[in-house]
């Protein structure tokens, strides 16, 4: 089918673009390249350089591409940046999503929205967190993603569409920027490989649910093929502390990670893991990559020079 991927030159988006092309789909990409990289893209993907905040340009591209499905991954993803500039975060993550939904409505396309499981549920949510739990986000980023989800649901009710949301846990793997502000696994791997001490914000007992990018791509494909509206968590359901993660990276590197510590950052949760039973039941999807294998793949990718076109 014809698919358009917003944020398709990004970490997850470029892997998804590759997978869609590999199964024979016709793929267009929208990316402003503020965080994405053109070199990540397969030459068969048609790139349109623009921001989802530009509603006019977005409508022109989508009406021309005539996608049957839009995978909407374009986003501002840094929790700290959202705390520092919440209006900028909301413009991309809320207004940008509304622009995509409206352009999709005019084009008759279904939207598969990339949301957040890690930042959405809040500090009081049971662990692992179910999709039915009322989200109480602790950061502007989490609020914006939840607000965008509400627009996805509104369009389904108002216009009879079949849009869906995937709430991703902490995604990691090859092509994730090891010098960026998010992505603790690749950041730690790069530091340890360079003989430097990674920084843990807080005491290291905080937990996250880490899901490998290859498994996330499989979830997107499963949801794309399902063709029904819904909201699904995409994670492992397993809590892993940052201290455990650092130890695992040290094992892969063959040397202790020896982290240093800094104060915990505003908007960060102490615990996070998401339940996956609904995705198993509805989509037939389950994460299959162990954390040890995924960390090893991420480390080897950085060791090989972090090539843009690396697979997973």
N, C-alpha and C positions, 0 to 999 in steps of 0.2 A: 504494500500500500504506500501511499504518499505520506511521509512523516516529516514534520518540522520540529527541530530540537532547539529551544532557546537555551543559551548557555552551552551550546554544543561544542565549543572549543575549550571548555573547562575540563577539570579533572574527571568528574563522573560523566559529563555530557559527551566528551570525546569518546570514551569507552562505549557509551550507549550508541552513539552514532556509528561506530565500527560494527557493533553487533547487529544493528538494524540493516546496514549495508550488506553484512555477511549473509543475512537471511533473504536478501533480494528486495528489500524496500528501497524506494526512491526517497532520498533524504536531503532536506535543506536545513541549513543552520543559521540561526540569528545569534550574534555575539558581538558586543561592543569592544571586545579584546582588552578590556580594562584588567581582567584577571585571566581570561582565556588566552590561548596561544594558537595561532594559525598553523604552526608546525605540528600540532597534535592531530590535525584533521586529515583523513583520507582524501585523496584528490578527487574522488567521486562525489564527495559532499559539496553542495553548492553553498558558499558562505555569503551571508548578507551582514555587513558590518553596521550594526545600529543597536541602540539601547531600547529595551522594552518600555522605557519611560517616554519614548517618542511615539505617541499613539498614531499620528498621521503616517509616518514612515512604516510603522508596524503593519497598519492596515493595507498599505500598498503592497508590501512583500507577501503577506498572507493571502490576500485576494489573488495575487499573481501565481503563487505556489500551489494554491488550492489543496492544502493538506487535508487528509482524512483524520489524522491524529496530530496533536501538538503535545510534545513532551516539554513541559515548562520547568526548566532547571535554572534559568537566569536568576541570579539573586545576589544580594549582599549577604555574605555568610559569616562575618566576623562578629561575635558577641560583643567584644570590647569596642569595636567601631560603632556598633549600634548604641551602646551606652554613651559614647562620646558624642554621637551625632544621630539621635533618634529620628529626626525628620528626614535625613538623607536615607536612612535605612527604610523608613516607611514609604518613601517615594519609590524606591526600587521594588521592595518586597510586597507592598500593598497596591499602590497605584499601578506599578508595572504588571502585576497579576490581573488587575481589573482590565487593563488595556489588552492583555492577551485573551482574556475571556470574551471581551466584546468583539475583538477581531475574529475570534473563533466562531462566535455566534453568527456573524455576518457571512463567514465562509462555510458554515455548516460542519465545523470540525469538532471532534471530541478532544478534551484537554485532560492530560495526566499530569497533575501538579506535584512537584517535589517539595514536600513539607519537612518538618523537623520533628523527630521523636525525642531527641535529647534535650532540646530547649523548651519544649512545649508544656510538659506535664507539671513541672513545679516541684517544690521541695516536699510537699505533703502528700504527693501521689504514692500509692502503694507500689512496691517493687516486686516483680516487673510490672510496668504500667500498662493497663488495658486501654484500648481505643475509647471505651465508654467513660473513662475518668474525665471529670471536668478539668480542662487545662487551666492552670494558674501560673503562667510563665513568670520567670524572674528577670527577664531582660527585654528590652525593646525588640530585639530580633525575634524572640519567642512570641511576643505579642503580635508582631507583624505577620508572622507565619500563620498564627491562629486566625487573625483577621482575614488573611487571604483565603484560608480554608473556608471561612464563613461565606465569602463571596462565591467560592466554588459551589457550595451547597445551595446558595441563593439562586444561582443561575440554573441549577438543576430543577429547583422548585418553580422558578419564574418562567423558564423557557423550555422546560421538558428535556433538558440535555442529560447526558450520561457521563459527566465529568467525574474524575476520581482524584484522591490524594494519597500519596505514599509518605508516611512519616518515617524518615530515615534516622537510624541511630548514628553513631560516630563512624563515618565511612573513612576507610584508609586504603592505600595500595599505590601501585605505580602510577605516575603522572600527577600525584599530589605534591604541590610545591613544598619542598623541604625548607624553604626560606620564608614561608608565609607566616601569617599570624594564627592560623588554625591548622589542625592536623598534627596532633601530638606525636603520633607514631613516626611519621616521616621526619618531623623536626628532630626527635630524639635520635633516630637512626643516623641522620646527617651529622649531628653533634658528636655522637660516639665514634662514628667512622673517622671524623676529623681529629679525634683525640681530645675533644672538648667535653666539659661537663654539662649535661642538659639541666635546664631549670625546671623545678617543680613548684608551681604556685599553690601554696598551702602546705599541709603536712604529708601529702601523698596518699592519704587514706581515701580520698574522694574516688568514686567509681564511675565508670562509663561502660556502655555496651558498644563494643567495637565490631563492625561488620565489614567484610572485605568487598571491594568494589566489584569484583566479578559476580558475587552473590547479589549485589544491588542491581546490577544490570539485568540479571536473570529475573528479578522481581518486577522490574519495569516491563520486560517482555511479557511476563505472565499477566500483568495487569492490562497491558495493551491488547492482548489476545482475548481477555475476559470480556471486554466490551460492556461492562456494567458499572454503574456508579458505586462508589464505596470509599472507605477510608481504612487503610491498612498500615500497621506497623511493619517496618523492615529492619530487623535486627537479629540478635541471637538470644535475647532473654537472659544473658549472663553478665553479671557485674564483674569488672576487673579493676582493681585499684591502680593508680598511677605508679605506685611503688612496685607492684607486681609486673606492670608493663615494662618499667625500666630494667628490672631484673631479667626479664625475657629477652629484651634487646641486647643486654650485656652478654647473655648466653649465645645469641646468634653471632655477635661481634667477636666473641672469644676474649672479651675483656670486661671488667666491671663498668657499668654505666656511671657510677659515682655521682649521683645528682647533687645539685645545690638547690637551696630552698629560698623562696621569695613569698611575700604576703599573697594570700588568695585574692583574686580579682573580682570586682563587682559584677554581679549578674551570673556568676558561676554556681552550679548546683553541687551539693556534697555527694549525692547519689543519683544515678540514672541507669535504668535498664528498661527495655520495653518488651511487652508480651508479644508472642508471634503466632499464637494459636489461630487467630482469625485469618491471617495470610496463608497458613497451612491449609485451613479448611476451604477458603474461598478460591484461592489462586493455585493451590497445589505447590506452593513455594516454601522452601526452607533453606536457610544458610547452610552450606556444606563445607566451607573452608575453615579449618581450625585457626585460632589466633596465632599459634606457633608457626603454621605454614604461611599465613598471610604476612606476618612480621618478617619472616625469612625472605619472602618475595619482595617486600618493600625495601628491605636492607640491600638485597642483591641488586635491585634496580638502581639505587643510589650509588652503590659500589661500582656499577657499570657506567656511571656518568649521568644518570637520570635522563635517558633519551626520551624525546617527546613522543615517539611512536611505539613505546614499549607496550606490550600486551600485558594481560594479567594471568 
